[in-house]
Amino acid sequence: MGKQANALFWLKRICMLICMQVETFPIGMLSTNCYVASSPETKEAIVIDPGLDFSSEAKPIFDYIDTGKLTVKFIVNTHGHDDHIKGDALFREKYDVPICIHPLDAHYIAGIENPKFPANVLLEDGGALKFGIETLKVLHTPGHSRGSICLVGEKIVFTGDTLFAGGIGRTDFEGGSMTDMRASLKKLMGLPLNLLVYPGHGESSIIVEEKRSNPFLSSRNDSMLF
């Protein structure tokens, strides 16, 4: 195990003892990371980015929630692209809880053919999601889409498709903007260095490691230099 991987392993273990529980479920053809984040004390939870391609992909997530006796409070989308929202209706139907998204991306949910449920909680920059004793602050981070958000906790940050381990989200889709992306990444690099990064795709990381080695945040990349 390399030095970076070893540090990440132990940071995750420590985080599990002192903060919310996070379980990752890669789903769909694009291996979107669907997360179940829960409060160990109260068993309240949120489901982040259930971008299912097939309804059968929900079973391991449902089983995890049932086995842990968790109470789902919200379904949260970090942005409105299909690979992050397509399971919203299935989870809403099962748990009867609000669907949450930034208002600038709410139209993606409304645009799904025959949507069973619209977004009914609009997340604004600086707002907060509370479940159990846990709180995640909403950080508006456009660039990948106009309504992309990150969710910042005491020890972790869910970055959607804004920041990946060693990369960033594409800006060439409708609503994308490299100018906005630069500003959003600058916000993220201002977060505490020890935050665990849970991205929309791929492996988890740490803010300090992305600041040190992510080529899109490096001084060697003039196009991204802040």
C-alpha positions in Angstrom: 0.0 0.0 0.0 1.5 3.4 -1.1 1.9 6.3 1.3 -1.1 8.2 -0.1 -3.4 5.1 -0.1 -2.3 4.3 3.5 -3.0 7.8 4.7 -6.4 7.7 3.1 -7.2 4.3 4.6 -6.4 5.5 8.1 -8.2 8.8 7.7 -11.3 6.9 6.6 -11.1 4.6 9.6 -10.7 7.6 12.0 -13.6 9.4 10.3 -15.9 6.4 10.7 -15.4 6.6 14.5 -16.1 10.3 14.8 -18.5 11.4 12.0 -21.3 10.2 9.8 -21.2 6.8 8.2 -20.8 6.8 4.4 -21.5 3.7 2.2 -20.7 3.8 -1.5 -22.6 2.0 -4.3 -21.2 2.4 -7.8 -24.2 2.1 -10.2 -25.1 2.5 -13.8 -23.0 2.2 -17.0 -21.0 5.2 -15.9 -20.3 3.8 -12.4 -21.9 6.8 -10.6 -21.2 6.8 -6.9 -24.5 6.6 -5.1 -23.9 7.3 -1.4 -25.9 6.5 1.7 -24.8 8.9 4.5 -26.2 8.3 7.9 -26.0 9.5 11.5 -24.8 6.6 13.7 -26.5 8.0 16.7 -30.0 8.5 15.3 -29.9 6.2 12.2 -31.3 9.0 10.0 -29.8 9.0 6.5 -29.8 10.6 3.1 -29.3 9.0 -0.3 -27.1 11.0 -2.7 -27.2 10.6 -6.5 -29.2 7.4 -7.1 -28.5 7.4 -10.9 -29.8 3.9 -11.6 -29.8 2.5 -15.1 -32.0 -0.5 -13.9 -34.3 -0.8 -10.9 -32.5 -4.0 -9.9 -29.5 -1.9 -9.0 -31.4 -0.4 -6.1 -31.6 -3.7 -4.2 -28.2 -3.6 -2.5 -28.9 -0.1 -1.4 -32.3 -1.0 -0.1 -30.8 -4.0 1.7 -28.1 -1.8 3.3 -30.7 0.7 4.5 -32.9 -2.1 5.8 -30.1 -4.0 7.5 -28.9 -0.9 9.2 -32.4 0.1 10.3 -31.8 3.5 8.7 -34.5 6.1 8.2 -34.1 7.9 4.9 -34.8 11.7 5.2 -33.8 13.1 1.8 -32.8 12.1 -1.7 -30.1 14.5 -2.8 -28.8 15.2 -6.3 -25.4 16.9 -6.7 -26.5 18.0 -10.1 -29.1 17.1 -12.7 -27.4 14.8 -15.3 -29.2 11.5 -16.0 -26.5 9.3 -14.4 -27.2 11.0 -11.1 -31.0 11.4 -11.0 -32.6 8.5 -12.8 -33.4 6.6 -9.6 -34.9 9.5 -7.8 -38.5 8.4 -8.4 -37.9 4.8 -7.3 -36.4 6.0 -4.0 -39.0 8.6 -3.5 -41.7 6.1 -4.1 -40.2 3.7 -1.5 -39.3 6.1 1.2 -41.8 9.0 0.6 -39.1 11.7 1.2 -38.2 14.9 -0.6 -36.0 15.1 -3.7 -33.4 17.9 -3.3 -31.5 19.7 -6.0 -30.2 23.2 -6.8 -32.9 25.3 -8.6 -30.7 25.8 -11.7 -30.7 22.0 -12.3 -34.3 21.3 -11.2 -35.4 21.3 -14.9 -33.4 18.1 -15.5 -35.7 16.2 -13.2 -38.8 17.9 -14.7 -37.5 16.8 -18.1 -37.4 13.1 -17.4 -40.1 11.4 -19.5 -43.2 10.8 -17.3 -41.6 11.8 -14.0 -43.4 10.3 -11.0 -42.1 13.0 -8.7 -40.6 16.4 -9.2 -37.9 18.0 -7.1 -39.6 19.5 -4.0 -36.6 20.9 -2.0 -34.4 23.4 -3.8 -30.9 23.7 -2.3 -29.4 27.2 -2.3 -25.8 28.1 -1.7 -25.1 28.4 2.0 -28.1 26.3 2.9 -27.9 23.1 5.0 -29.2 19.6 5.0 -29.8 18.2 8.5 -30.3 14.5 9.3 -29.9 13.2 12.8 -27.1 15.2 14.4 -25.4 15.6 11.1 -25.3 18.7 8.9 -24.1 19.1 5.4 -23.6 22.7 4.1 -24.6 23.4 0.5 -21.9 24.9 -1.7 -22.9 26.0 -5.1 -20.2 24.9 -7.5 -21.2 25.5 -11.1 -19.0 24.5 -14.0 -20.0 20.9 -14.8 -23.6 22.2 -14.8 -25.2 25.5 -13.8 -26.7 23.9 -10.7 -23.9 21.7 -9.5 -23.4 21.6 -5.7 -21.0 20.1 -3.2 -22.1 19.0 0.3 -19.6 20.0 3.0 -19.5 18.3 6.4 -17.2 18.5 9.4 -14.8 15.8 8.1 -16.0 15.1 4.5 -17.2 16.7 1.3 -19.4 15.2 -1.5 -18.1 16.8 -4.7 -20.4 15.4 -7.3 -18.9 15.9 -10.8 -17.0 19.0 -9.8 -13.9 17.4 -8.4 -12.6 13.8 -8.8 -9.5 12.1 -7.5 -6.9 13.4 -9.9 -9.4 15.1 -12.2 -12.4 17.4 -12.6 -15.8 17.2 -14.3 -16.3 18.0 -18.0 -17.3 21.5 -18.9 -18.4 20.9 -22.5 -22.0 19.8 -21.7 -24.9 22.2 -21.9 -24.7 24.6 -19.0 -21.0 23.8 -18.4 -18.4 26.6 -18.1 -14.6 26.4 -17.6 -14.8 29.9 -16.1 -17.3 28.8 -13.5 -15.4 25.6 -12.9 -12.2 27.5 -12.0 -14.2 29.6 -9.5 -15.8 26.5 -8.0 -12.5 24.7 -7.7 -11.0 27.7 -5.9 -13.8 27.4 -3.4 -13.1 23.7 -2.8 -9.4 24.4 -2.4 -10.2 26.8 0.3 -11.8 24.0 2.4 -9.9 22.3 5.3 -7.1 20.2 3.9 -8.0 17.1 5.8 -11.6 16.7 4.4 -12.3 13.4 2.8 -13.5 13.8 -0.8 -16.3 11.6 -2.0 -16.7 12.3 -5.7 -19.5 11.5 -8.2 -17.3 8.9 -9.9 -14.1 7.0 -9.0 -12.1 6.7 -5.9 -12.3 8.9 -2.8 -9.4 11.3 -1.9 -8.4 14.1 0.4 -8.4 17.8 -0.3 -4.8 18.2 0.5 -3.9 15.4 -2.0 -5.9 17.0 -4.7 -4.3 20.4 -4.0 -0.9 18.8 -4.2 -1.2 16.4 -7.2 -4.4 17.0 -9.2 -3.1 18.2 -12.6 -6.0 20.5 -13.1 -5.1 22.3 -9.8 -1.4 22.4 -10.4 0.7 25.5 -11.2 2.0 23.4 -14.1 -1.4 23.8 -15.7 -1.6 27.4 -16.8 -5.2 27.1 -18.0 -6.3 26.2 -14.4 -3.9 28.3 -12.4 -5.9 30.4 -9.9 
